[in-house]
Amino acid sequence: MAKATGVSTKTISFVYDFTVNTGAISTIQMGVWIPAGSVVQFGVAQVVTALVGATATIAIGWTGNTGALVAATAVASWSDDAVLEGVDLIVAMVKVTAIQQLAVTIATAELTAGRFFYTCQYIEYSEV
């Protein structure tokens, strides 16, 4: 029986802050990366300051799959102290086929305020 080597669990986080990242309708690259071949186990957003923006939606993912981790979710769900699980990764874990930078996508209306933390845990296989 072959033994798996080079397997590790890692956690990455970023902070979205309206005062730093702006609230324009766009996809905002957050500067944290998930390596190719990794499997995302779970992710969670913790809202610090409510997101504000009429009919805005917010998603978390990466270019080509903007809602991979949190599907487009109405701004009303991003209230003070809210915790958003996003996509149920226990049921359908996400395999990252190419290195991906996490991104926040704002759609339908601009944000005018808000701040949240996002953290995800993934399994990295060094021999994929």
Sequence and secondary structure as in RCSB ss.txt:
>XXXX:A:sequence
MAKATGVSTKTISFVYDFTVNTGAISTIQMGVWIPAGSVVQFGVAQVVTALVGATATIAIGWTGNTGALVAATAV
ASWSDDAVLEGVDLIVAMVKVTAIQQLAVTIATAELTAGRFFYTCQYIEYSEV
>XXXX:A:secstr
     SEEEEEEEEEEEHHHH   SEEEEEEEEE TT EEEEEEEEEEEEEE TT EEEEEETTEEEEEEEEEEG
GGS TT EE  S TTTS EE SS EEEEEEEESS   EEEEEEEEEEEEES  
